[in-house]
Amino acid sequence: MAIRCRSEKPNNDKIEVDLSGPNGNAFVLLKLAGNLCNRLGYDQDRKERILDEMRLTDYEGLLYTLDREFGDYIILWR
């Protein structure tokens, strides 16, 4: 999983999300996932399947799905 400690923070071009701040709440993360789906050209069906999976679980499951689907583009910091 790409959730890391802030002390390991390198400089890179990935989107960085501090899960302990306001951008780490589930609603912001769902919006981020939707925006990434659009930017990556995912069709509506694929986008909805990803977002539905994120909504149908707890916060840790939401993070797992977000990391699985977009881990190449984002870093999640605890």
N, C-alpha and C positions, 0 to 999 in steps of 0.2 A: 504494500500500500504506500502511496506517496504522501502520507501525512507525516510531517517531520517537525522536529523541535526548531524554534526560531534561531537557536545558536548555530545550526547547520546552514543557515541562509546564504546561498551563493548569489552572484549576479548572473541573471539570465533573461531571456525574452519571454518566459512563460508568465501567464496571469497568476499573480500571487494573492491568496485569500487567507487572511488571519481569522481563523475560526473562533477565536476568543473575542473578537470585536463585532460590531454591528453587521459587517458583511458576512459573518459566519452563520447567520440565522437561516433556517430552512427556506423561507420565502425568497431571500436574496439568492441563495444557491439554486433554487428552481429557476429563477429568472436568468441567472448566469448560464445554466444548462440549456435553456431555451434559446438564448442568444447564440451560444456556441453551435447549437444545431443549425440555426439559420446561417451563420457564418461559414459553416462547413458544408452547406448545401444538402443537408439531410432532408428527405421528403417528409411530409406531414405525418405519415403513419409511423415512421421510425422515431421522429421527434416525440410523438404522443406515447409510444411504447416506453421510451426512456423516462419521460416525465411521470407517467403512470407508475412505473416501478419505483421511482424516487418517492412518490406520494404514498405508496401502499406499504411503507415500512417505517421503522423508527429512524431517528437521526443518524445513527451509525450506519444503517442500511442505505440511507440517502447518500452519505459520504462514500460508501463503498461503490455504489452505482456511478456517482459523479467521477470518482477516481478511475473506475474501470473504463468508462466511456470517454473521458476527456483528460486522463492522466498525462498524455503527451503534450497537452496545452496549458495545464494548470498545476500549481503547487498549493497544497493545503497545509497551512501552518497551525499547530496547536499552541 
